[in-house]
Amino acid sequence: MGSKFLCKLLRVPKSGYISQSLTKHNGRLLSATTVAQSLSLPNSHDLFRLQPISTVSNDNINSTSTQPQGKPKMASSLKDIELSKFSAIADTWWDSEGPFKPLHAMNPTRLAFIRSTLCRHFRKDPLWPRPLEGLKILDVGCGGGILSEPLARMGAAVTGVDAVEKNIKIARLHADLDPVTSSIEYCCTTAEKLVQEQRKFDAVIALEVIEHVANPAEFCESLAGLTDPGGAIMVSTINRTMRSYSTAIIAAEYILHWLPKGTHQWSSFLTPEELALILKRASINVKEMAGFSYNPLTGQWSLSDDISVNFIAFGAKIE
């Protein structure tokens, strides 16, 4: 597909209804459904059925995992299919040109936000070489450790957890290459299990994780349960807008091939309002939100007021 069509995808306007957006290709107006069908996207007919956003919002906030009668409830909100996806590409975590290329590119911008907000919250000097020294930080869904390692270099005592054992093995091997990062505690476990172990941290971070769990509300309750009173929590995800479908799925997975097809499910995305409400119900006050904007001309990410696609929320646990 041509660059003009891609640029149109990057500028799809937001709408109160899911089927309102049109894009232009070779002088023809194409509906979002037609775009999806031309790219062989799954369930395109159902996805673009006229449906108010508010209807989806309630489902996402209150979603629960279905459990067979007579069986105990699983101590994890993770979806098995999501674990399988990431297990299949675990060996590529530190390949900056591989399936995790978008996360590598976004990492400096994510770290800038984390450093700034944590230093402000805990009254530390952000200009100090090790500004996070003295803080215990939990990286939930740490993957291969691409966030855990720079946090450790900033002085934090980092614990990284992931439910995929291959991810933890890769993270440990890479961390051991540097004496500074070899102190990171990596565990193949879940946030829910850590709550049962009564672990506590100054700050809990879950980046690009919540859109892959079965129950966002229970997941956020676990994050809150792992945070000391007055501690910090950060959650990043993708907004559920027409523009995010165009960029995070159509462009990233089917045109640019930055991510394997099927990495994201649009219906699992949360709006900023939904995330703030979920966190509030878990006794977390959201104090700040920021967007991550991608410039296709420079290939760089930057912090932005635009939260229509990628965004991050910073909150504090109620004391």
Solvent accessible surface area in square Angstrom, and as a share of the most:
residue,aa,sasa,rsa
1,M,117,0.52
2,G,41,0.39
3,S,81,0.52
4,K,171,0.72
5,F,3,0.01
6,L,33,0.16
7,C,53,0.32
8,K,97,0.41
9,L,3,0.02
10,L,39,0.20
11,R,170,0.62
12,V,9,0.05
13,P,88,0.55
14,K,129,0.55
15,S,44,0.29
16,G,52,0.50
17,Y,99,0.38
18,I,8,0.04
19,S,44,0.28
20,Q,103,0.46
21,S,9,0.06
22,L,100,0.50
23,T,9,0.05
24,K,98,0.42
25,H,46,0.21
26,N,131,0.67
27,G,60,0.58
28,R,148,0.54
29,L,120,0.60
30,L,13,0.06
31,S,43,0.27
32,A,12,0.10
33,T,38,0.22
34,T,55,0.32
35,V,3,0.01
36,A,0,0.00
37,Q,105,0.46
38,S,70,0.45
39,L,27,0.13
40,S,94,0.61
41,L,12,0.06
42,P,80,0.51
43,N,111,0.57
44,S,12,0.07
45,H,126,0.56
46,D,78,0.41
47,L,34,0.17
48,F,9,0.04
49,R,139,0.51
50,L,112,0.56
51,Q,60,0.27
52,P,55,0.34
53,I,42,0.21
54,S,73,0.47
55,T,63,0.37
56,V,15,0.08
57,S,18,0.11
58,N,91,0.47
59,D,87,0.45
60,N,17,0.09
61,I,13,0.07
62,N,93,0.48
63,S,38,0.25
64,T,98,0.57
65,S,44,0.29
66,T,132,0.77
67,Q,62,0.28
68,P,78,0.49
69,Q,181,0.81
70,G,88,0.85
71,K,134,0.57
72,P,117,0.74
73,K,131,0.56
74,M,113,0.51
75,A,43,0.33
76,S,28,0.18
77,S,2,0.01
78,L,40,0.20
79,K,56,0.24
80,D,100,0.52
81,I,115,0.59
82,E,8,0.04
83,L,51,0.25
84,S,70,0.45
85,K,51,0.22
86,F,40,0.17
87,S,34,0.22
88,A,84,0.65
89,I,34,0.17
90,A,0,0.00
91,D,105,0.54
92,T,40,0.23
93,W,16,0.06
94,W,82,0.29
95,D,68,0.35
96,S,60,0.39
97,E,125,0.56
98,G,15,0.14
99,P,31,0.19
100,F,5,0.02
101,K,72,0.31
102,P,18,0.11
103,L,31,0.15
104,H,39,0.18
105,A,43,0.33
106,M,5,0.02
107,N,17,0.09
108,P,89,0.56
109,T,15,0.09
110,R,7,0.02
111,L,27,0.13
112,A,52,0.40
113,F,6,0.02
114,I,0,0.00
115,R,70,0.25
116,S,48,0.31
117,T,1,0.01
118,L,0,0.00
119,C,3,0.02
120,R,140,0.51
121,H,51,0.23
122,F,51,0.21
123,R,225,0.82
124,K,65,0.27
125,D,80,0.41
126,P,59,0.37
127,L,160,0.79
128,W,118,0.41
129,P,106,0.67
130,R,90,0.33
131,P,2,0.01
132,L,0,0.00
133,E,69,0.31
134,G,69,0.66
135,L,10,0.05
136,K,99,0.42
137,I,0,0.00
138,L,0,0.00
139,D,4,0.02
140,V,8,0.04
141,G,29,0.27
142,C,6,0.04
143,G,1,0.01
144,G,0,0.00
145,G,0,0.00
146,I,8,0.04
147,L,7,0.03
148,S,0,0.00
149,E,2,0.01
150,P,26,0.16
151,L,0,0.00
152,A,5,0.04
153,R,105,0.38
154,M,18,0.08
155,G,8,0.08
156,A,9,0.07
157,A,62,0.48
158,V,8,0.05
159,T,7,0.04
160,G,0,0.00
161,V,1,0.01
162,D,14,0.07
163,A,29,0.23
164,V,11,0.06
165,E,100,0.45
166,K,83,0.35
167,N,2,0.01
168,I,1,0.01
169,K,109,0.46
170,I,39,0.20
171,A,0,0.00
172,R,115,0.42
173,L,124,0.62
174,H,52,0.23
175,A,2,0.02
176,D,97,0.50
177,L,141,0.70
178,D,38,0.20
179,P,116,0.73
180,V,70,0.40
181,T,0,0.00
182,S,53,0.35
183,S,91,0.59
184,I,15,0.08
185,E,72,0.32
186,Y,10,0.04
187,C,32,0.19
188,C,62,0.37
189,T,21,0.12
190,T,14,0.08
191,A,2,0.02
192,E,25,0.11
193,K,94,0.40
194,L,2,0.01
195,V,54,0.31
196,Q,124,0.55
197,E,105,0.47
198,Q,151,0.67
199,R,71,0.26
200,K,82,0.35
201,F,4,0.02
202,D,33,0.17
203,A,1,0.00
204,V,0,0.00
205,I,0,0.00
206,A,0,0.00
207,L,15,0.07
208,E,25,0.11
209,V,16,0.09
210,I,1,0.01
211,E,6,0.03
212,H,14,0.06
213,V,5,0.03
214,A,26,0.20
215,N,4,0.02
216,P,10,0.07
217,A,29,0.23
218,E,53,0.24
219,F,5,0.02
220,C,0,0.00
221,E,99,0.45
222,S,12,0.08
223,L,0,0.00
224,A,6,0.05
225,G,25,0.24
226,L,0,0.00
227,T,0,0.00
228,D,43,0.22
229,P,87,0.55
230,G,18,0.17
231,G,3,0.03
232,A,0,0.00
233,I,2,0.01
234,M,1,0.00
235,V,0,0.00
236,S,0,0.00
237,T,0,0.00
238,I,5,0.03
239,N,10,0.05
240,R,2,0.01
241,T,16,0.09
242,M,16,0.07
243,R,70,0.26
244,S,0,0.00
245,Y,6,0.02
246,S,2,0.01
247,T,21,0.12
248,A,12,0.09
249,I,11,0.05
250,I,3,0.02
251,A,3,0.02
252,A,7,0.06
253,E,1,0.01
254,Y,27,0.10
255,I,35,0.18
256,L,69,0.34
257,H,119,0.53
258,W,58,0.20
259,L,26,0.13
260,P,51,0.32
261,K,125,0.53
262,G,21,0.21
263,T,13,0.08
264,H,20,0.09
265,Q,81,0.36
266,W,15,0.05
267,S,65,0.42
268,S,24,0.16
269,F,1,0.00
270,L,1,0.00
271,T,15,0.08
272,P,9,0.06
273,E,127,0.57
274,E,5,0.02
275,L,0,0.00
276,A,32,0.25
277,L,66,0.33
278,I,4,0.02
279,L,2,0.01
280,K,137,0.58
281,R,145,0.53
282,A,9,0.07
283,S,50,0.33
284,I,1,0.00
285,N,71,0.36
286,V,46,0.27
287,K,127,0.54
288,E,59,0.26
289,M,55,0.25
290,A,13,0.10
291,G,0,0.00
292,F,6,0.02
293,S,33,0.22
294,Y,67,0.26
295,N,64,0.33
296,P,71,0.44
297,L,168,0.84
298,T,85,0.49
299,G,29,0.28
300,Q,119,0.53
301,W,36,0.13
302,S,61,0.40
303,L,78,0.39
304,S,31,0.20
305,D,146,0.76
306,D,55,0.28
307,I,53,0.27
308,S,4,0.03
309,V,19,0.11
310,N,17,0.09
311,F,0,0.00
312,I,0,0.00
313,A,1,0.00
314,F,7,0.03
315,G,0,0.00
316,A,9,0.07
317,K,35,0.15
318,I,89,0.45
319,E,167,0.75
